[in-house]
Structures are given as structure tokens and as C-alpha cells.
Amino acid sequence: MKTIDLRSDTITRPSQAMRQAMMIAEVGDDVFGDDPTVNELERYVAELFEREASLFMPSGTMANQVCLKVHSSPGWELLCDRDCHVVNYEAAGPAVHSSLLVNLLSTDRGMVTAEMIQQNIRPINLHCPLTKMVTLENSHNRHGGTILPQDEILRVREVCDEHGLILHLDGARIWNVHVATGLSLPELTKPFDSISVCLSKGLGAPVGSMILGSAEFIDRCRRERKLFGGGMRQAGIIAAAGLYALKNNLERLTEDHANARNLAEGLNQFQMLSVDLSRVETNIVLADISGPETVESVLGKMKDVGVLAVPFGPKRIRMVTHLDVTRSDCNEALDQIREVFN
Ligand SMILES: *Cc1c(COP(=O)(O)O)cnc(C)c1O
């Protein structure tokens, strides 16, 4: 039986052409700054985002956590959406690595608004924590791949400037926002002091994330990466996959978005599932289960017919379209799910 794996866009495997690029990559010791392919990737990504510098990181988690650490001092307060990756899926990183106090805000579609920030900045006095940082996530994973409104991001930047707050972007899936909105990567990310992006999600590289920021910030991140144990030696092998991914797999993300919409509309036809179609803006589909079935039973039955998804709350499942599933795979998945539940 064929398996259609919609658990995440992280499951993509390097293609033959990507492996070829990896095989012929020139390498050196990147901890000495000697890996030409890593250096090329860092230059390429910095130019893509029109930033002074970028840094190759082993994972998105380390990328976010190194940014928070370099920006902050212990005891600072971080404002973010309550469903953000930085807090929910990075193993308590802000507390463990940076001794940050986190204020989790309830938002609509993941957008921490300028007004919310204004309302949550504490007075500066002896008693209160110092509210010093904000992180946004775009697209927003737990809200269903939703896109943050760019005009509101600009207002957030203004409030951060007024109050001396640092603004970080978890842009693991900023690529999806770029192709969905047509806004350029520099335009989407200009308001942020630092940015993390993932090469190993929809872009299809096997490993790697990047941090972007000022040259001075990136220098400090390089040291912090070493401290985290993330200094890599002949990393050109994997940097080559990142370069290949950026040059070949970026614009095609529109296919994933069209497939997600098709899948969402199909799932919405089934009585026991409902999808908020207004939230299907990129490659993520959240389906709510109505009736007595549990998430476990629904996922179990789907797995029995070769369709994989992940639990995403007590009555919710998540499916993600990606490079390794085609439109016909999505239609086949819908057929299989229909069989099971009829
Ligand atoms: C995947 C992801 C990351 C990075 O997670 P890793 O498991 O370290 O790859 C960060 N932020 C968001 C929103 C993500 O989806």
C-alpha cells in the first residue's frame, strides 16, 4: 500500500538532483570559516533578504534560541502569541537558555498586534520585569499556516521603536508567505531586528536553517552557536542542499498551496471533518473532528489506509502539503479517507 505522508513539510527527502549538488560541493572546515559552500550560502541568503549577514544553523530551534539569547539579558520579558513555536515546540528554550519570562498573548490568527504590545508593556520600576522583546511567527504554524498582516507588522515595529523593544521573526515558513502574497522577502522581513528561516521544510533540504541580521549581530550569533555546540565542520555538504533548495524549490511552493486548498475543500465535504477554509492561506490544513470520534481513532483509521497526519489538539488534526506529495496523491488521500468514513 502506498503511504501519503501529510504529517509535515519536514518529511521531504533530498531529490537525486539535490544529492548530486551535495556530492560535488566544495568543502572546508566551517569552524575556521573555510567552507566555500557554507560561505556562498550565507552570502546568497543575506543578499536574498537584503541584510548585512546571515549564518547557517543546524536547526530552526537553535536559530530561534540563539537569536533570543544574543538579544537578551536574564529576566527580560518576551511577548509572543500563546501558540508560537518558540514557546510550544522548543523544549522550554527561552527559560532554559536565556532565563526569559514569557508573556503569552491570545491572538487572532497568530498576530500579536501593536495594541496588545502597548497594553502589555510594563511600567519601568524596581518591581516589574523589563518588557524588552517581541517575537512574531509568519506563517503561523499552530494557527494553520496563516499569514500575518504586513500593515500590522509595520505598526508593531513602530511600537517597538517607541519603547525600545527588540523584534524577532520566526520565519521558518516565510517562503510560503512570500509566494502566497507576492511580497518580496526583504519587504516581509525588513521590520525585524533578527530573522530565522528554515531550509528543511517546504524547500526540501535535509538539514538547516539560517539567521539573518546585522553583521555585528551575526558575529555574536556565531559565537553563541559554538557555545550551543552547533559549530559544524565540512557543512558544505548540507549547505549545498540549501542552495539547491533556494534556487529550485522556492517558487513551486504555490503548488503546495493549491494542493492544500484542494485538500481542505475535499475534507470539508466529509460530515465528520470541518476545515475553516479562510485559514488555508498556505500549505497547512487544520481539520476539526465533529461527533464522537477521537483524534486517535481518526488518525488510526487514516493510517490504516496509508494517509498520515498529526494530532493538533483534542479534536483537531493537521495535514501539510509539500514537495513529496502531488495533486493526485492529495486526491487519492481524499478517496481513501472517504472510503474509511462512509
Ligand atoms: C519547524 C519550525 C521551526 C524549527 O523547528 P526545528 O524542529 O528545529 O526544525 C521553528 N519555527 C516554526 C514555526 C516551525 O514550524
PDBQT file of the ligand as one rigid body, heavy atoms in Angstrom, charges set to zero:
ROOT
HETATM    1  C1  LIG A 401       9.786  23.831  12.175  1.00  0.00    +0.000 C 
HETATM    2  C2  LIG A 401       9.690  25.137  12.808  1.00  0.00    +0.000 A 
HETATM    3  C3  LIG A 401      10.794  25.668  13.485  1.00  0.00    +0.000 A 
HETATM    4  C4  LIG A 401      12.103  24.921  13.629  1.00  0.00    +0.000 C 
HETATM    5  O1  LIG A 401      11.925  23.680  14.187  1.00  0.00    +0.000 OA
HETATM    6  P1  LIG A 401      13.046  22.527  14.093  1.00  0.00    +0.000 P 
HETATM    7  O2  LIG A 401      12.334  21.357  14.689  1.00  0.00    +0.000 OA
HETATM    8  O3  LIG A 401      14.187  22.958  14.882  1.00  0.00    +0.000 OA
HETATM    9  O4  LIG A 401      13.329  22.324  12.668  1.00  0.00    +0.000 OA
HETATM   10  C5  LIG A 401      10.654  26.923  14.024  1.00  0.00    +0.000 A 
HETATM   11  N1  LIG A 401       9.511  27.612  13.902  1.00  0.00    +0.000 NA
HETATM   12  C6  LIG A 401       8.432  27.142  13.261  1.00  0.00    +0.000 A 
HETATM   13  C7  LIG A 401       7.204  27.971  13.142  1.00  0.00    +0.000 C 
HETATM   14  C8  LIG A 401       8.473  25.876  12.703  1.00  0.00    +0.000 A 
HETATM   15  O5  LIG A 401       7.402  25.393  12.074  1.00  0.00    +0.000 OA
ENDROOT
TORSDOF 0
